[in-house]
């Protein structure tokens, strides 16, 4: 078999693949073995019709379609390997009419291949490092969060609702005089100021007491997920059944020992929280710096990204989203029902991020190639050991979970090394 690659406009090209007559005849033999078990010829048991009889009765052409289905994928795969191209979409196969017994067979495949980025500036990129300073206000905010987590709620008989209270309410929503689907609830605990409900709803409950009712007037946002409600004025008939006020625990040594047995005083807790925040800010600063460098390098590159690559990335992102939903006990179909979105909506929503992902991936790959950034077996072994320790699994099981190959792992390591290269060659200011 021989193959010739001819690049055309953009990221497309044509593979011309020549298959020798010997391979054509082998494919016809395989096709006959398949077809003979599916036909019935009087005087012969199923599967026992001689080849000569078959061809005389049906013609050798009756085997061509099955033979093509055998020979074309195999020949195409070999041609891809031989020419070293990287297809990113299914090929458009042509010129199949020349297929004939005892003759060489030549067909074509129009292929979209991975683009070759034209790199712009990627060394010496200027980025500003985020501050890692921790303020006293940030520490106090963390302490306040701890107090809120341990807060209790006391029922108030005659106290009016204020922000931060829990109002237990019954409600029903109307557009004009008609109640709308999904707009009714009973014994719903709503934290005032949490932003759970439509803008303007919670504020109108402030000042009400248990047992009181009110018509709450709101307007649904223009971008509301349920199209039949988007931008419309609505009235919610609300009855307050209970008012619960948040009571914070006292901040003392007993409290801090309860939330963190490793500390014994409020001051120790403050110091520990400050250290944790400093570490968190350091990690966030480094992560942001890396992201900015990668994004700048990608923006500076010229890349004609095939639509197929964006499409494939979108579907990877939808699969990832579906997995996250599954972990929360929800399917993608249920999400569509509850959110009012469709698969096309999700597809459109992910498109910009998908294109950015593809652009970044292609840019990092091109930089690694330009700078001869390589992944050694030692790099792979170290990463496997780290993963084995993290997931408490044997390295062999890790490789099996990766699909029996370390190719994906190698790509990840190469990208990490490339990002480190960008950091090392960047102009970083404080």
Order of alpha helices (4+ residues) and beta strands (2+ residues): beta-beta-alpha-alpha-alpha-beta-beta-beta-alpha-beta-beta-beta-beta-beta-alpha-alpha-alpha-alpha-alpha-alpha-alpha-alpha-beta
